[in-house]
Amino acid sequence: MTNNGLYIHVPFCLSKCIYCDFVSFACCEDKFEQYVNALCNEIKSYRQKCENKVFDTVYMGGGTPSVLPTFLIRKIADTVKQNFYIDKNAEWTIEVNPATVDLQKGNELFQIGFNRVSVGMQSADDKTLQFLGRAHNKHQFEQTIKTFKQAGFKNINADFILGLPGQTKQIVKDTANYLNNLEVIHISAYSLIVEKGTPLSKMIKQGKIVLPDDDFTVDLYDTFAQEVKKVGFERYEVSNFAKEGFKSQHNENCWKYKEYLGVGLNSQSFMFGKRFANIKTLDKYIQKANEKKSVVSWSQ
C-alpha cells in the first residue's frame, strides 16, 4: 500500500477577492447541498480504484470550505472515511475565512476530525483588507485564531500576501512578529500574482494602483524570511515557514512528488501514474456527478 494525499475542492466564498482567478463563486448558497451531494458521489466512485492506497493527508480547500454549514462539511468528511483508508495519524486541513467561524463551528470542525486549519489573513491592515475585497478585518482574524485554540487546535496556519500596494519592509517585519505573538505556528507567505481578467489586473491597467516592482517584492520576501527565522520559524518550502514539528505534510507530499487525488470542481490529480483534471463548470459538474458519470475533463 502507498501513502497518498487527498485534496477536496469547495468552490464557494463569501465574496470574490480582486486578485482571485480561482474557480470559485460568491453568494451561491442555493448550490451548496447540490454540490456536496455531487462531490460525495465522486468520492464514492474512487472507492475500488483506491482500495490499495493509504491517505495520510486530507486537505479541504477552495474557495472557502468553512462557508459551508457544518452538517455538509461533516457529510464530506464521513464520505471520505467510509470510502478511503485514512491513516490514523493523518493530517486533516481545512481552509477558513475569519468571517465564517465562531466557537461552535470551531468545536464542530475539531470533532469532525480536522486537526489543522489554514486561516486566510492575507494582510494585518484593515484598509488593505478592504481594498482586496476580503470579507473580514484584523480583529476578526485575531478572534478566529483564539477561537481555534479554544476549540483544541494546535496546528494553525496563516496566509499572508507579499507585494501589496504600499507594503514596506517595516510592515512585513511587524506582520511577522504580529503572527508570532498570536502563536501561529505555520505561515504561508505568497507573492501577489496579477492574473489576467481579475479586477486587480484592470485597476493596474487603468493606472489606479501601482504595485511594488519585482526586485522590491523579493526584498520584502527576504525581509519576512529573516524576521520569522529570528522567532523560530524554519523555511522548508519556497513560501512556507513552520515552527519545529509543524511542517505541513500536505505541502511536503507535493514537493516530494507523491501521488494525490483531487476531487471536486476543477480539481487536479496526480494518481494512478497519470495526471488528470475535473470539469470546471459548476452545473455540469453537479449534473454529471449526480448521474454517476465521470467528471474528468482531461487526462494525460
C-alpha positions as YAML, in Angstrom:
chain: A
units: angstrom
residues:
- id: 1
  name: MET
  ca: [0.00, 0.00, 0.00]
- id: 2
  name: THR
  ca: [1.20, 3.52, -0.78]
- id: 3
  name: ASN
  ca: [0.78, 6.83, 1.05]
- id: 4
  name: ASN
  ca: [-1.12, 9.50, -0.87]
- id: 5
  name: GLY
  ca: [-2.79, 12.86, -0.44]
- id: 6
  name: LEU
  ca: [-6.45, 13.75, -0.90]
- id: 7
  name: TYR
  ca: [-7.48, 17.25, -1.97]
- id: 8
  name: ILE
  ca: [-11.16, 18.27, -1.74]
- id: 9
  name: HIS
  ca: [-12.26, 21.42, -3.55]
- id: 10
  name: VAL
  ca: [-15.13, 23.56, -2.27]
- id: 11
  name: PRO
  ca: [-15.67, 26.38, -4.80]
- id: 12
  name: PHE
  ca: [-17.75, 28.77, -2.69]
- id: 13
  name: CYS
  ca: [-16.80, 32.06, -0.99]
- id: 14
  name: LEU
  ca: [-18.46, 34.89, 0.90]
- id: 15
  name: SER
  ca: [-17.10, 37.31, -1.69]
- id: 16
  name: LYS
  ca: [-14.65, 37.30, -4.58]
- id: 17
  name: CYS
  ca: [-11.28, 38.96, -3.87]
- id: 18
  name: ILE
  ca: [-9.94, 41.35, -6.51]
- id: 19
  name: TYR
  ca: [-6.85, 39.21, -7.19]
- id: 20
  name: CYS
  ca: [-8.60, 35.83, -7.40]
- id: 21
  name: ASP
  ca: [-8.94, 33.86, -10.64]
- id: 22
  name: PHE
  ca: [-9.68, 30.51, -8.98]
- id: 23
  name: VAL
  ca: [-12.78, 28.58, -9.98]
- id: 24
  name: SER
  ca: [-14.90, 29.87, -7.10]
- id: 25
  name: PHE
  ca: [-18.27, 31.54, -6.68]
- id: 26
  name: ALA
  ca: [-19.78, 34.01, -4.22]
- id: 27
  name: CYS
  ca: [-23.38, 34.03, -2.98]
- id: 28
  name: CYS
  ca: [-24.36, 30.55, -4.21]
- id: 29
  name: GLU
  ca: [-25.96, 29.17, -1.05]
- id: 30
  name: ASP
  ca: [-28.67, 27.51, -3.14]
- id: 31
  name: LYS
  ca: [-25.96, 25.31, -4.72]
- id: 32
  name: PHE
  ca: [-24.27, 24.15, -1.50]
- id: 33
  name: GLU
  ca: [-26.21, 20.94, -0.90]
- id: 34
  name: GLN
  ca: [-26.40, 20.00, -4.59]
- id: 35
  name: TYR
  ca: [-22.64, 20.39, -4.87]
- id: 36
  name: VAL
  ca: [-21.86, 18.40, -1.74]
- id: 37
  name: ASN
  ca: [-24.10, 15.54, -2.92]
- id: 38
  name: ALA
  ca: [-22.24, 15.54, -6.26]
- id: 39
  name: LEU
  ca: [-18.87, 15.70, -4.50]
- id: 40
  name: CYS
  ca: [-19.76, 12.74, -2.31]
- id: 41
  name: ASN
  ca: [-20.80, 10.75, -5.39]
- id: 42
  name: GLU
  ca: [-17.41, 11.48, -6.96]
- id: 43
  name: ILE
  ca: [-15.60, 10.37, -3.79]
- id: 44
  name: LYS
  ca: [-17.56, 7.11, -3.77]
- id: 45
  name: SER
  ca: [-16.63, 6.48, -7.41]
- id: 46
  name: TYR
  ca: [-12.96, 6.09, -6.41]
- id: 47
  name: ARG
  ca: [-13.53, 3.52, -3.67]
- id: 48
  name: GLN
  ca: [-12.41, 0.44, -5.61]
- id: 49
  name: LYS
  ca: [-9.65, 2.21, -7.53]
- id: 50
  name: CYS
  ca: [-8.09, 3.37, -4.24]
- id: 51
  name: GLU
  ca: [-8.53, 0.20, -2.18]
- id: 52
  name: ASN
  ca: [-4.74, -0.36, -2.05]
- id: 53
  name: LYS
  ca: [-3.90, 3.23, -1.15]
- id: 54
  name: VAL
  ca: [-3.44, 4.90, 2.23]
- id: 55
  name: PHE
  ca: [-4.16, 8.62, 2.51]
- id: 56
  name: ASP
  ca: [-2.01, 10.39, 5.09]
- id: 57
  name: THR
  ca: [-3.25, 13.90, 4.29]
- id: 58
  name: VAL
  ca: [-6.73, 15.24, 3.64]
- id: 59
  name: TYR
  ca: [-6.86, 18.88, 2.54]
- id: 60
  name: MET
  ca: [-10.15, 20.73, 2.06]
- id: 61
  name: GLY
  ca: [-9.51, 23.93, 0.12]
- id: 62
  name: GLY
  ca: [-11.28, 26.36, -2.13]
- id: 63
  name: GLY
  ca: [-12.82, 28.77, -2.36]
- id: 64
  name: THR
  ca: [-13.69, 28.89, 1.31]
- id: 65
  name: PRO
  ca: [-14.75, 25.48, 2.65]
- id: 66
  name: SER
  ca: [-15.73, 26.98, 6.02]
- id: 67
  name: VAL
  ca: [-18.55, 28.88, 4.31]
- id: 68
  name: LEU
  ca: [-20.45, 25.57, 4.16]
- id: 69
  name: PRO
  ca: [-22.75, 24.71, 7.07]
- id: 70
  name: THR
  ca: [-21.14, 22.20, 9.38]
- id: 71
  name: PHE
  ca: [-23.53, 19.37, 8.55]
- id: 72
  name: LEU
  ca: [-22.35, 19.47, 4.93]
- id: 73
  name: ILE
  ca: [-18.66, 19.54, 5.92]
- id: 74
  name: ARG
  ca: [-19.36, 16.56, 8.15]
- id: 75
  name: LYS
  ca: [-21.08, 14.75, 5.29]
- id: 76
  name: ILE
  ca: [-17.99, 15.18, 3.10]
- id: 77
  name: ALA
  ca: [-15.64, 14.01, 5.86]
- id: 78
  name: ASP
  ca: [-17.81, 10.99, 6.67]
- id: 79
  name: THR
  ca: [-17.93, 10.00, 2.99]
- id: 80
  name: VAL
  ca: [-14.12, 10.20, 2.84]
- id: 81
  name: LYS
  ca: [-13.77, 7.99, 5.92]
- id: 82
  name: GLN
  ca: [-16.28, 5.45, 4.61]
- id: 83
  name: ASN
  ca: [-14.67, 5.06, 1.19]
- id: 84
  name: PHE
  ca: [-10.91, 5.53, 1.67]
- id: 85
  name: TYR
  ca: [-8.33, 4.14, 4.05]
- id: 86
  name: ILE
  ca: [-7.20, 7.17, 6.05]
- id: 87
  name: ASP
  ca: [-4.10, 6.80, 8.20]
- id: 88
  name: LYS
  ca: [-4.94, 7.13, 11.90]
- id: 89
  name: ASN
  ca: [-2.33, 9.92, 12.19]
- id: 90
  name: ALA
  ca: [-3.40, 11.69, 9.01]
- id: 91
  name: GLU
  ca: [-3.19, 15.47, 8.73]
- id: 92
  name: TRP
  ca: [-6.69, 16.89, 8.16]
- id: 93
  name: THR
  ca: [-6.62, 20.53, 7.00]
- id: 94
  name: ILE
  ca: [-9.46, 22.92, 6.24]
- id: 95
  name: GLU
  ca: [-9.10, 26.41, 4.79]
- id: 96
  name: VAL
  ca: [-11.00, 29.10, 6.68]
- id: 97
  name: ASN
  ca: [-12.04, 32.71, 6.21]
- id: 98
  name: PRO
  ca: [-12.20, 34.52, 9.59]
- id: 99
  name: ALA
  ca: [-15.68, 35.83, 8.78]
- id: 100
  name: THR
  ca: [-17.14, 32.30, 8.65]
- id: 101
  name: VAL
  ca: [-16.22, 30.76, 12.02]
- id: 102
  name: ASP
  ca: [-17.38, 31.05, 15.61]
- id: 103
  name: LEU
  ca: [-16.52, 28.87, 18.62]
- id: 104
  name: GLN
  ca: [-19.34, 26.44, 17.95]
- id: 105
  name: LYS
  ca: [-18.14, 25.85, 14.41]
- id: 106
  name: GLY
  ca: [-14.53, 25.58, 15.57]
- id: 107
  name: ASN
  ca: [-15.54, 22.91, 18.08]
- id: 108
  name: GLU
  ca: [-17.54, 21.03, 15.46]
- id: 109
  name: LEU
  ca: [-14.68, 21.06, 12.94]
- id: 110
  name: PHE
  ca: [-12.38, 19.63, 15.61]
- id: 111
  name: GLN
  ca: [-14.95, 16.93, 16.45]
- id: 112
  name: ILE
  ca: [-15.31, 16.01, 12.78]
- id: 113
  name: GLY
  ca: [-11.59, 15.19, 12.73]
- id: 114
  name: PHE
  ca: [-9.79, 18.25, 11.38]
- id: 115
  name: ASN
  ca: [-6.51, 18.79, 13.22]
- id: 116
  name: ARG
  ca: [-5.06, 21.65, 11.17]
- id: 117
  name: VAL
  ca: [-6.60, 24.93, 9.98]
- id: 118
  name: SER
  ca: [-5.34, 27.37, 7.37]
- id: 119
  name: VAL
  ca: [-6.69, 30.84, 8.05]
- id: 120
  name: GLY
  ca: [-6.70, 33.39, 5.24]
- id: 121
  name: MET
  ca: [-5.35, 36.54, 6.85]
- id: 122
  name: GLN
  ca: [-3.63, 37.98, 3.70]
- id: 123
  name: SER
  ca: [-2.91, 41.29, 5.46]
- id: 124
  name: ALA
  ca: [-2.90, 42.63, 9.02]
- id: 125
  name: ASP
  ca: [-4.10, 46.05, 7.85]
- id: 126
  name: ASP
  ca: [-7.83, 46.80, 7.68]
- id: 127
  name: LYS
  ca: [-7.59, 49.27, 4.78]
- id: 128
  name: THR
  ca: [-5.65, 46.74, 2.72]
- id: 129
  name: LEU
  ca: [-8.14, 44.00, 3.54]
- id: 130
  name: GLN
  ca: [-10.99, 46.25, 2.40]
- id: 131
  name: PHE
  ca: [-9.11, 47.09, -0.80]
- id: 132
  name: LEU
  ca: [-8.55, 43.39, -1.54]
- id: 133
  name: GLY
  ca: [-12.25, 42.64, -1.10]
- id: 134
  name: ARG
  ca: [-11.73, 40.42, 1.92]
- id: 135
  name: ALA
  ca: [-14.82, 39.64, 4.00]
- id: 136
  name: HIS
  ca: [-13.02, 40.04, 7.34]
- id: 137
  name: ASN
  ca: [-10.99, 42.57, 9.31]
- id: 138
  name: LYS
  ca: [-7.92, 42.32, 11.54]
- id: 139
  name: HIS
  ca: [-9.95, 41.92, 14.74]
- id: 140
  name: GLN
  ca: [-11.93, 39.02, 13.25]
- id: 141
  name: PHE
  ca: [-8.68, 37.31, 12.27]
- id: 142
  name: GLU
  ca: [-7.37, 37.62, 15.84]
- id: 143
  name: GLN
  ca: [-10.63, 36.28, 17.26]
- id: 144
  name: THR
  ca: [-10.55, 33.35, 14.81]
- id: 145
  name: ILE
  ca: [-7.06, 32.34, 15.97]
- id: 146
  name: LYS
  ca: [-8.25, 32.47, 19.60]
- id: 147
  name: THR
  ca: [-11.39, 30.53, 18.69]
- id: 148
  name: PHE
  ca: [-9.46, 27.67, 17.11]
- id: 149
  name: LYS
  ca: [-7.07, 27.47, 20.06]
- id: 150
  name: GLN
  ca: [-10.04, 27.31, 22.41]
- id: 151
  name: ALA
  ca: [-11.55, 24.54, 20.25]
- id: 152
  name: GLY
  ca: [-8.39, 22.46, 20.68]
- id: 153
  name: PHE
  ca: [-6.41, 23.19, 17.51]
- id: 154
  name: LYS
  ca: [-2.64, 23.41, 17.92]
- id: 155
  name: ASN
  ca: [-1.68, 23.37, 14.22]
- id: 156
  name: ILE
  ca: [-2.75, 26.76, 12.85]
- id: 157
  name: ASN
  ca: [-1.51, 28.32, 9.60]
- id: 158
  name: ALA
  ca: [-1.98, 31.91, 8.45]
- id: 159
  name: ASP
  ca: [-1.78, 33.03, 4.81]
- id: 160
  name: PHE
  ca: [0.00, 36.30, 4.06]
- id: 161
  name: ILE
  ca: [0.43, 38.14, 0.73]
- id: 162
  name: LEU
  ca: [3.68, 39.89, -0.17]
- id: 163
  name: GLY
  ca: [3.94, 42.64, -2.79]
- id: 164
  name: LEU
  ca: [0.74, 44.51, -1.98]
- id: 165
  name: PRO
  ca: [0.35, 48.23, -2.78]
- id: 166
  name: GLY
  ca: [2.06, 50.40, -0.15]
- id: 167
  name: GLN
  ca: [3.70, 47.44, 1.58]
- id: 168
  name: THR
  ca: [7.04, 48.29, 3.20]
- id: 169
  name: LYS
  ca: [9.81, 46.29, 4.84]
- id: 170
  name: GLN
  ca: [8.70, 47.58, 8.24]
- id: 171
  name: ILE
  ca: [5.12, 46.42, 7.61]
- id: 172
  name: VAL
  ca: [6.46, 42.98, 6.69]
- id: 173
  name: LYS
  ca: [8.60, 42.84, 9.84]
- id: 174
  name: ASP
  ca: [5.68, 43.94, 12.01]
- id: 175
  name: THR
  ca: [3.43, 41.28, 10.43]
- id: 176
  name: ALA
  ca: [5.98, 38.54, 11.13]
- id: 177
  name: ASN
  ca: [6.09, 39.47, 14.81]
- id: 178
  name: TYR
  ca: [2.33, 40.01, 14.99]
- id: 179
  name: LEU
  ca: [1.72, 36.43, 13.82]
- id: 180
  name: ASN
  ca: [4.34, 35.05, 16.17]
- id: 181
  name: ASN
  ca: [2.76, 36.90, 19.11]
- id: 182
  name: LEU
  ca: [-0.59, 35.31, 18.21]
- id: 183
  name: GLU
  ca: [1.22, 31.94, 18.45]
- id: 184
  name: VAL
  ca: [0.51, 30.97, 14.86]
- id: 185
  name: ILE
  ca: [2.92, 28.07, 14.22]
- id: 186
  name: HIS
  ca: [2.87, 27.95, 10.40]
- id: 187
  name: ILE
  ca: [2.87, 30.77, 7.84]
- id: 188
  name: SER
  ca: [2.31, 30.62, 4.09]
- id: 189
  name: ALA
  ca: [3.71, 33.80, 2.54]
- id: 190
  name: TYR
  ca: [2.81, 34.17, -1.12]
- id: 191
  name: SER
  ca: [3.87, 36.87, -3.57]
- id: 192
  name: LEU
  ca: [0.92, 38.63, -5.19]
- id: 193
  name: ILE
  ca: [0.31, 37.35, -8.71]
- id: 194
  name: VAL
  ca: [-1.67, 39.54, -11.10]
- id: 195
  name: GLU
  ca: [-3.91, 37.25, -13.16]
- id: 196
  name: LYS
  ca: [-5.48, 38.38, -16.42]
- id: 197
  name: GLY
  ca: [-9.14, 39.31, -16.25]
- id: 198
  name: THR
  ca: [-9.25, 39.96, -12.49]
- id: 199
  name: PRO
  ca: [-10.42, 43.32, -11.10]
- id: 200
  name: LEU
  ca: [-6.85, 43.84, -9.83]
- id: 201
  name: SER
  ca: [-5.46, 43.46, -13.35]
- id: 202
  name: LYS
  ca: [-7.93, 46.01, -14.70]
- id: 203
  name: MET
  ca: [-7.11, 48.50, -11.95]
- id: 204
  name: ILE
  ca: [-3.40, 48.26, -12.76]
- id: 205
  name: LYS
  ca: [-4.03, 48.77, -16.49]
- id: 206
  name: GLN
  ca: [-6.15, 51.82, -15.71]
- id: 207
  name: GLY
  ca: [-3.35, 53.25, -13.57]
- id: 208
  name: LYS
  ca: [-5.50, 53.29, -10.44]
- id: 209
  name: ILE
  ca: [-2.88, 51.42, -8.39]
- id: 210
  name: VAL
  ca: [0.84, 50.71, -8.59]
- id: 211
  name: LEU
  ca: [2.38, 47.55, -7.22]
- id: 212
  name: PRO
  ca: [5.93, 47.21, -5.88]
- id: 213
  name: ASP
  ca: [8.33, 46.11, -8.62]
- id: 214
  name: ASP
  ca: [9.68, 42.55, -8.71]
- id: 215
  name: ASP
  ca: [13.01, 43.44, -7.10]
- id: 216
  name: PHE
  ca: [11.35, 45.13, -4.15]
- id: 217
  name: THR
  ca: [8.92, 42.24, -3.73]
- id: 218
  name: VAL
  ca: [11.93, 39.90, -3.49]
- id: 219
  name: ASP
  ca: [13.37, 42.23, -0.83]
- id: 220
  name: LEU
  ca: [10.07, 42.04, 1.07]
- id: 221
  name: TYR
  ca: [10.21, 38.25, 0.92]
- id: 222
  name: ASP
  ca: [13.81, 38.16, 2.18]
- id: 223
  name: THR
  ca: [12.93, 40.59, 4.98]
- id: 224
  name: PHE
  ca: [10.00, 38.44, 6.04]
- id: 225
  name: ALA
  ca: [12.04, 35.22, 5.90]
- id: 226
  name: GLN
  ca: [14.77, 36.74, 8.06]
- id: 227
  name: GLU
  ca: [12.30, 38.12, 10.58]
- id: 228
  name: VAL
  ca: [10.35, 34.88, 11.11]
- id: 229
  name: LYS
  ca: [13.63, 32.96, 11.38]
- id: 230
  name: LYS
  ca: [14.53, 35.12, 14.39]
- id: 231
  name: VAL
  ca: [11.44, 33.86, 16.21]
- id: 232
  name: GLY
  ca: [11.88, 30.18, 15.43]
- id: 233
  name: PHE
  ca: [10.29, 29.58, 12.03]
- id: 234
  name: GLU
  ca: [12.07, 27.33, 9.55]
- id: 235
  name: ARG
  ca: [11.59, 27.81, 5.82]
- id: 236
  name: TYR
  ca: [11.05, 24.31, 4.45]
- id: 237
  name: GLU
  ca: [9.49, 25.19, 1.09]
- id: 238
  name: VAL
  ca: [9.58, 28.37, -1.01]
- id: 239
  name: SER
  ca: [6.50, 30.01, 0.51]
- id: 240
  name: ASN
  ca: [6.09, 28.08, 3.75]
- id: 241
  name: PHE
  ca: [7.56, 28.59, 7.21]
- id: 242
  name: ALA
  ca: [6.93, 26.42, 10.27]
- id: 243
  name: LYS
  ca: [7.85, 26.09, 13.91]
- id: 244
  name: GLU
  ca: [9.58, 22.83, 14.79]
- id: 245
  name: GLY
  ca: [7.33, 19.82, 14.31]
- id: 246
  name: PHE
  ca: [4.66, 21.69, 12.35]
- id: 247
  name: LYS
  ca: [5.64, 21.39, 8.70]
- id: 248
  name: SER
  ca: [2.59, 20.71, 6.53]
- id: 249
  name: GLN
  ca: [2.52, 17.08, 5.41]
- id: 250
  name: HIS
  ca: [0.28, 18.14, 2.51]
- id: 251
  name: ASN
  ca: [2.92, 20.60, 1.28]
- id: 252
  name: GLU
  ca: [5.77, 18.15, 1.75]
- id: 253
  name: ASN
  ca: [3.95, 15.40, -0.16]
- id: 254
  name: CYS
  ca: [3.51, 17.74, -3.13]
- id: 255
  name: TRP
  ca: [7.18, 18.69, -3.11]
- id: 256
  name: LYS
  ca: [8.21, 15.04, -2.94]
- id: 257
  name: TYR
  ca: [6.01, 14.23, -5.98]
- id: 258
  name: LYS
  ca: [3.83, 11.81, -4.04]
- id: 259
  name: GLU
  ca: [0.56, 10.96, -5.73]
- id: 260
  name: TYR
  ca: [-2.58, 12.84, -4.76]
- id: 261
  name: LEU
  ca: [-6.22, 12.61, -5.71]
- id: 262
  name: GLY
  ca: [-8.20, 15.79, -6.27]
- id: 263
  name: VAL
  ca: [-11.99, 15.66, -6.02]
- id: 264
  name: GLY
  ca: [-14.45, 18.45, -6.68]
- id: 265
  name: LEU
  ca: [-14.89, 21.11, -9.32]
- id: 266
  name: ASN
  ca: [-11.75, 21.77, -11.42]
- id: 267
  name: SER
  ca: [-9.60, 19.64, -9.08]
- id: 268
  name: GLN
  ca: [-6.24, 18.44, -10.37]
- id: 269
  name: SER
  ca: [-4.88, 14.94, -9.68]
- id: 270
  name: PHE
  ca: [-1.63, 13.03, -9.99]
- id: 271
  name: MET
  ca: [-2.79, 9.49, -9.34]
- id: 272
  name: PHE
  ca: [-2.62, 6.01, -10.87]
- id: 273
  name: GLY
  ca: [0.56, 7.11, -12.67]
- id: 274
  name: LYS
  ca: [-1.11, 9.91, -14.64]
- id: 275
  name: ARG
  ca: [-2.33, 13.47, -14.36]
- id: 276
  name: PHE
  ca: [-5.96, 14.46, -14.84]
- id: 277
  name: ALA
  ca: [-8.38, 17.25, -14.03]
- id: 278
  name: ASN
  ca: [-12.08, 17.71, -13.44]
- id: 279
  name: ILE
  ca: [-14.76, 19.75, -15.18]
- id: 280
  name: LYS
  ca: [-14.72, 23.45, -14.23]
- id: 281
  name: THR
  ca: [-18.36, 24.33, -14.97]
- id: 282
  name: LEU
  ca: [-20.37, 24.12, -11.75]
- id: 283
  name: ASP
  ca: [-23.75, 22.99, -13.09]
- id: 284
  name: LYS
  ca: [-22.14, 20.48, -15.46]
- id: 285
  name: TYR
  ca: [-20.10, 19.00, -12.61]
- id: 286
  name: ILE
  ca: [-23.18, 18.66, -10.40]
- id: 287
  name: GLN
  ca: [-25.21, 17.07, -13.18]
- id: 288
  name: LYS
  ca: [-22.59, 14.53, -14.22]
- id: 289
  name: ALA
  ca: [-21.59, 13.51, -10.69]
- id: 290
  name: ASN
  ca: [-25.19, 13.06, -9.63]
- id: 291
  name: GLU
  ca: [-25.81, 10.94, -12.72]
- id: 292
  name: LYS
  ca: [-22.82, 8.78, -11.57]
- id: 293
  name: LYS
  ca: [-20.86, 9.77, -14.69]
- id: 294
  name: SER
  ca: [-17.17, 10.67, -14.89]
- id: 295
  name: VAL
  ca: [-16.37, 14.31, -14.12]
- id: 296
  name: VAL
  ca: [-12.83, 14.14, -15.54]
- id: 297
  name: SER
  ca: [-12.30, 16.68, -18.33]
- id: 298
  name: TRP
  ca: [-8.78, 15.65, -19.43]
- id: 299
  name: SER
  ca: [-6.15, 13.04, -18.67]
- id: 300
  name: GLN
  ca: [-2.54, 12.53, -19.71]
...
